[in-house]
């Protein structure tokens, strides 16, 4: 079974990004990301009503990391500590050496390649440091930008589940993508 330890927190630096631990100081930016109708269009999760909701979410993320049940990073540009996005392995299936990846990015940074850069970095961390064998992503059928991002990062579509998810009065399809660890 996969054994992970996120203490000390695994900060990651890329050419343009710093992937660091989410803190309560990120609350305003995180609230914006997770309450934006446009950014949350394909993320079927309740939107926060206020900063208390987002602070509870941040604490939940920090508790997940402390209990080694998953890991999440605040995305910032190296020269600016302001949170611009969030990436995570939020569903860790230790018995299967598998995790689910999730991400969200402020629209000011869409199309700049920073999410590709962040995803490359955490995938390398997941395979090389965590010992993952595979990573999956659950994507809305209509989310073509996310599907292209995953394909650009070596993910392949594994499944298309028809109307398998009920959200806000509708049955929705799910597309499952996955990527295997590089052969050793």
PyMOL commands that set and color helices and strands:
alter all, ss='L'
color gray80, all
select helices_A, chain A and resi 24-35+51-66+94-96+107-109+114-130+144-152
alter helices_A, ss='H'
color red, helices_A
select strands_A, chain A and resi 12-13+17-20+71-77+80-93+98-105+134-139+156-167+170-180
alter strands_A, ss='S'
color yellow, strands_A
deselect
rebuild
show_as cartoon
